Amino acid sequence: MELIEQMHGTVKVAMVSGRIDQGTAALFQDQLAPLLTSVKAGAAPLLLDFAGVEYISSVGLRVLMLAAKQVKTQQGKIAIAALTPVVAEVFQISRFHLVFPVHPDVATAITSLA
């Protein structure tokens, strides 16, 4: 699991790749934590680019749930884009598409968040 951060205009984009499972969820949470602290009302929204995520388990979904709760408390904006078919199916089954705004690609998400 790898997370690389970039700014695209006024949107902070975290490009995530690899598997988010029992072995990597703690690392994902640790790398995501500093990004989440800055996602507040009036600050840059955070977009999680999942184009490179091959798989996400329930432990990874838990990390995302905690992230969504934190951002909501801080009155910030967070979204996810470019789910792979396997991850999109997990999101659909677990109803995570109702927890996060999910966009088909990064460009659409940036336009929506900006």
Phi, psi and omega in degrees: 000134180222145178227123179239131183257139176215156172258134174238094185066240181261009182247130175275124182247126175251110179273117184253138178218158179096203180257140173245098185219194183308321183282340185237354184298321179296319177297316178301314180297317179296320181284331181281329186308310181294331178290321183293327182297335181267356182271090183230173177304130179082352179263173180299131175289161180248129176246125175265112179272107184262018181302330182261006181275118183278329187198147172223132180262180179298329177293321176293321177296325177298318177301317179294322179297315178297322178297316180298318179297317180297313181295321178297316178299322181277358181060036177262186179237135177219145179211169179232144179224158169061050177292137173288161182305318181295314181291323177299321178294318177299317179298319181293312181296318182274357178066026178289344175293348176267344180274321182239145165294126181245126182246150183293331180208168184295317182300315179297318181295316180298317178300318181292321184279331186289000000 
